[in-house]
Amino acid sequence: PITMMVQGPCPGGAEEEDRDEELLGAGGPRTWTPQEKLLHEARLKAKAKRRLRRTSSRDSTRESLSEGGGGGGEPGPEPGSPKGRAHDRRSRMGKGRGLPKKGGAGGKGVWGAPGVVYGYQEPDARDPNYDEVAQGDTVYATVVPELEEGELEKNVQPMVMEYFEHGDTSEVMELLRGLNLGNRRHAVPSLAVALALEGKASHRELTSRLLSDLVGHIVTPEDIAWAFDKMLQDLPDLILDTPEAPQV
């Protein structure tokens, strides 16, 4: 029996052949210095390593694509192809800008971006929720709530005290028109007289002029009469603060 041994190509043999070709040169054998010989050997080794790395990276890419294909299915797109990047939802910036979504106007419990004020919108007849019978000729107006007893004293007392300083009855009337006195109009003259009794004689003269100007514009004669009747009933309490109240 004859045994034959066949030796295949190996990276080491190719490297030796390249090295021999480089050392021989195109014109035949030549004399190399030790430094030149070492430099050529280093270049050839680096070239062989680059070849080996390219081959191993191609093999690993083929294996990953075959595993991700689902066994016999169609191969997926190449990693660097535009088709693979079209359905990639990852950010291409590498990192977001750190800004809130929708400018801070989105998320649970958020009604909109800060500073956004929604004005009045006219009813739209094409709106599916529009009800012509219920809507009708709706008139929108600003409603000022009626002042309570404590709120009335808190708002009117500063007006009267300022009036004692400037003496302008028209300004007091303008401020009173902005308040919804309701059924408590009689409290205005009653409070003005009580403050005048606690003040100076000039304040009482100003109060007399103020009440005469308010009649027919802010209060009625009945409101003035009701206010004085109420003050006569509260006279014992007024004497505690102003002993000369009965004479005044």
Secondary structure, 3 states (H helix, E strand, C coil): CCCCCCCCCCHHHHHHHHHHHHHHCCCCCCCCCHHHHHHHHHHHHHHHHHHHHHHHHHHHHHHHHHHHCCCCCCCCCCCCCHHHHHCCCCCCCCCCCCCCHHHHCCCCCCCCCCCCCCCCCCCCCCCCCCCHHHHCCCCCCCCCCCCCHHHHHHHHHHHHHHHHHHCCHHHHHHHHHCCCCHHHCCHHHHHHHHHHHHCCHHHHHHHHHHHHHHECCCECHHHHHHHHHHHHHCHHHHHHHCCCCCCC
